[in-house]
Amino acid sequence: MQVVLNNISKEKAETVKKALEPDNVDFPEGLSLYVENVDNKLVFNFESKKNMKQLIGTVDEVIEHVQVALKVIE
């Protein structure tokens, strides 16, 4: 599953990536997240080897953290 934030500056994208790094350490087993900057986009690549419900919950949680990070840096 891929989630993309469009029209984000490289500086904001890097700040959001750094804010999410601690969360990636304790990621649930069977799930992975890779975040990359592509042009003016921040791309979140989620992969699940388990159930869809867990994936959706994790995506929701990551998006909440992204919203908080963006509010803090505004």
C-alpha positions as CSV (number, residue, x, y, z in Angstrom):
1,M,0.0,0.0,0.0
2,Q,1.3,3.4,-0.9
3,V,0.4,6.8,0.6
4,V,1.7,10.0,-1.0
5,L,1.9,13.5,0.3
6,N,2.0,15.9,-2.6
7,N,3.5,19.4,-2.8
8,I,5.7,19.1,0.3
9,S,9.1,20.9,0.5
10,K,12.2,18.8,0.9
11,E,12.8,20.4,4.3
12,K,9.4,19.5,5.5
13,A,9.7,16.0,4.0
14,E,13.0,15.4,5.8
15,T,11.5,16.7,9.1
16,V,8.5,14.3,8.8
17,K,10.8,11.4,8.0
18,K,13.0,12.1,11.0
19,A,9.9,12.4,13.3
20,L,8.7,8.9,12.1
21,E,12.1,7.1,12.6
22,P,11.5,6.1,16.2
23,D,8.1,4.5,15.3
24,N,9.8,2.3,12.7
25,V,11.9,0.7,15.3
26,D,8.9,-1.0,17.1
27,F,6.9,-1.7,14.0
28,P,4.6,-4.7,14.3
29,E,5.9,-8.0,13.1
30,G,5.0,-8.7,9.5
31,L,4.7,-5.0,8.6
32,S,7.2,-2.7,7.1
33,L,7.4,0.9,6.1
34,Y,9.8,2.6,3.7
35,V,9.6,6.4,3.3
36,E,11.2,8.2,0.5
37,N,11.3,11.7,-1.0
38,V,10.4,11.8,-4.7
39,D,10.4,15.3,-6.3
40,N,8.0,17.3,-4.2
41,K,6.3,14.3,-2.7
42,L,6.8,12.2,0.4
43,V,6.0,8.6,-0.4
44,F,5.1,6.0,2.3
45,N,5.4,2.4,1.2
46,F,3.7,0.0,3.5
47,E,4.0,-3.8,3.2
48,S,2.0,-6.3,5.2
49,K,2.6,-10.0,5.4
50,K,-0.3,-10.4,7.8
51,N,-3.9,-9.3,7.9
52,M,-5.4,-6.2,6.3
53,K,-6.9,-4.9,9.6
54,Q,-3.5,-4.6,11.2
55,L,-2.2,-2.8,8.0
56,I,-5.0,-0.3,8.0
57,G,-4.6,0.4,11.7
58,T,-0.8,1.0,11.2
59,V,-1.4,3.3,8.2
60,D,-3.9,5.3,10.2
61,E,-1.5,5.7,13.1
62,V,1.4,6.8,10.8
63,I,-0.9,9.4,9.1
64,E,-1.8,10.7,12.6
65,H,1.9,11.1,13.4
66,V,2.5,12.8,10.1
67,Q,-0.3,15.3,10.8
68,V,1.2,16.1,14.2
69,A,4.7,16.5,12.8
70,L,3.3,18.9,10.1
71,K,1.4,21.0,12.6
72,V,4.5,21.3,14.8
73,I,6.7,22.5,11.9
74,E,4.1,25.0,10.4
